[in-house]
């Protein structure tokens, strides 16, 4: 589904990604972990065309999207939920969801019924202003907004950040259910090992702008020193 090869990307003169190689298979949930400042969020932004790529390639389903504008990458089937969610606080829930439909012709801008099946709260409160939601509810809305675009690949950046544990568990269950029922491929940047252990098939760890180690989740569950090695300060 996703292939990243030799990716270098920068903010100005600062090289944030220094030759990243990463693959995510169709239907897989892969976690991307590491200490702060190692390039995880930058990698998602580079995949989405939000950060300048100096060298390397990003391919989705075998088709290169390197250098494409962000809207075109979205049309190729990539959804993105940024860190901090970035919902439109002054819009209603329904208006936020409709933003996710703008890629389609007007006649096709219909919110799929499954979105409300996965997130019933959004149906109950579709006329409520999104800014009045809690952080966890806003995260659900941000994920749902990405999903209405019917992506093949979903990129999630720190979905548990600032959210109470019970809501994190609920979001994890929803993501796992969506993956199992639809085959949606997910790449998630996350620091919450409990969430990752619940949903991920595999994990890659970043250090200093590169992938330092990658393994199946079963290996991490057997050997906790892996987490200590790549996550401890």
NORKAJO-V647459 format. One record per residue. N is the residue number from 0. RES is the residue in three letters. PSI is psi in radians with two decimals (999 if undefined). Layout:
((N;RES;PSI) (N;RES;PSI))
This chain:
((0;UNK;-0.96) (1;UNK;2.28) (2;UNK;2.17) (3;UNK;2.18) (4;UNK;2.14) (5;UNK;0.63) (6;UNK;2.19) (7;UNK;2.32) (8;UNK;2.69) (9;UNK;2.73) (10;UNK;1.82) (11;UNK;-2.16) (12;UNK;-0.13) (13;UNK;2.07) (14;UNK;1.85) (15;UNK;-0.59) (16;UNK;2.22) (17;UNK;0.97) (18;UNK;0.97) (19;UNK;2.27) (20;UNK;2.15) (21;UNK;2.48) (22;UNK;2.54) (23;UNK;2.16) (24;UNK;2.79) (25;UNK;2.25) (26;UNK;0.02) (27;UNK;2.60) (28;UNK;1.98) (29;UNK;2.31) (30;UNK;2.50) (31;UNK;2.00) (32;UNK;2.97) (33;UNK;2.95) (34;UNK;2.90) (35;UNK;2.49) (36;UNK;0.25) (37;UNK;-0.12) (38;UNK;0.16) (39;UNK;-0.93) (40;UNK;-0.64) (41;UNK;-0.66) (42;UNK;-0.78) (43;UNK;-0.73) (44;UNK;-0.65) (45;UNK;-0.71) (46;UNK;-0.67) (47;UNK;0.04) (48;UNK;0.35) (49;UNK;-0.15) (50;UNK;2.45) (51;UNK;2.20) (52;UNK;2.16) (53;UNK;-0.65) (54;UNK;2.72) (55;UNK;-3.06) (56;UNK;2.54) (57;UNK;2.20) (58;UNK;2.40) (59;UNK;2.11) (60;UNK;0.72) (61;UNK;-0.05) (62;UNK;2.19) (63;UNK;2.28) (64;UNK;0.18) (65;UNK;2.21) (66;UNK;-0.10) (67;UNK;2.62) (68;UNK;2.75) (69;UNK;-0.73) (70;UNK;-0.59) (71;UNK;-0.65) (72;UNK;-0.69) (73;UNK;-0.69) (74;UNK;-0.41) (75;UNK;-0.06) (76;UNK;0.42) (77;UNK;2.13) (78;UNK;2.66) (79;UNK;2.22) (80;UNK;1.85) (81;UNK;2.85) (82;UNK;2.34) (83;UNK;-0.05) (84;UNK;-0.84) (85;UNK;0.74) (86;UNK;2.85) (87;UNK;1.79) (88;UNK;-0.59) (89;UNK;-0.17) (90;UNK;2.72) (91;UNK;2.94) (92;UNK;-0.82) (93;UNK;-0.73) (94;UNK;-0.68) (95;UNK;-0.77) (96;UNK;-0.64) (97;UNK;-0.47) (98;UNK;-0.65) (99;UNK;-0.20) (100;UNK;-0.03) (101;UNK;-0.30) (102;UNK;-0.28) (103;UNK;2.72) (104;UNK;2.65) (105;UNK;-0.70) (106;UNK;-0.31) (107;UNK;0.15) (108;UNK;1.26) (109;UNK;2.26) (110;UNK;2.12) (111;UNK;2.44) (112;UNK;-0.59) (113;UNK;-0.48) (114;UNK;-0.77) (115;UNK;-0.42) (116;UNK;-0.72) (117;UNK;-0.58) (118;UNK;1.24) (119;UNK;-0.50) (120;UNK;-0.63) (121;UNK;-0.59) (122;UNK;-0.75) (123;UNK;-0.55) (124;UNK;0.57) (125;UNK;-0.36) (126;UNK;0.03) (127;UNK;2.52) (128;UNK;2.27) (129;UNK;-0.52) (130;UNK;-0.28) (131;UNK;-0.09) (132;UNK;2.71) (133;UNK;2.96) (134;UNK;-0.72) (135;UNK;-0.68) (136;UNK;-0.66) (137;UNK;-0.63) (138;UNK;-0.71) (139;UNK;-0.73) (140;UNK;-0.73) (141;UNK;-0.71) (142;UNK;-0.78) (143;UNK;-0.69) (144;UNK;-0.67) (145;UNK;-0.63) (146;UNK;-0.46) (147;UNK;-0.35) (148;UNK;0.03) (149;UNK;0.96) (150;UNK;2.76) (151;UNK;-0.50) (152;UNK;2.28) (153;UNK;2.21) (154;UNK;2.18) (155;UNK;2.25) (156;UNK;1.87) (157;UNK;1.02) (158;UNK;-0.32) (159;UNK;-0.07) (160;UNK;2.17) (161;UNK;0.35) (162;UNK;2.45) (163;UNK;2.58) (164;UNK;-0.66) (165;UNK;-0.63) (166;UNK;-0.61) (167;UNK;-0.76) (168;UNK;-0.71) (169;UNK;-0.77) (170;UNK;-0.72) (171;UNK;-0.76) (172;UNK;-0.71) (173;UNK;-0.79) (174;UNK;-0.73) (175;UNK;-0.71) (176;UNK;-0.78) (177;UNK;-0.78) (178;UNK;-0.78) (179;UNK;-0.63) (180;UNK;-0.50) (181;UNK;-0.27) (182;UNK;0.23) (183;UNK;2.28) (184;UNK;2.36) (185;UNK;2.30) (186;UNK;2.07) (187;UNK;2.16) (188;UNK;2.19) (189;UNK;2.53) (190;UNK;-0.26) (191;UNK;1.76) (192;UNK;-0.53) (193;UNK;-0.75) (194;UNK;-0.80) (195;UNK;-0.73) (196;UNK;-0.43) (197;UNK;-0.55) (198;UNK;-0.47) (199;UNK;2.56) (200;UNK;-0.59) (201;UNK;2.97) (202;UNK;2.49) (203;UNK;2.43) (204;UNK;2.34) (205;UNK;2.47) (206;UNK;2.19) (207;UNK;0.80) (208;UNK;0.22) (209;UNK;2.81) (210;UNK;2.04) (211;UNK;-0.50) (212;UNK;2.53) (213;UNK;2.49) (214;UNK;2.96) (215;UNK;2.71) (216;UNK;-0.55) (217;UNK;-0.63) (218;UNK;-0.68) (219;UNK;-0.66) (220;UNK;-0.53) (221;UNK;-0.53) (222;UNK;1.63) (223;UNK;-0.24) (224;UNK;-0.36) (225;UNK;-0.79) (226;UNK;-0.76) (227;UNK;-0.71) (228;UNK;-0.72) (229;UNK;-0.15) (230;UNK;-0.43) (231;UNK;2.59) (232;UNK;999))
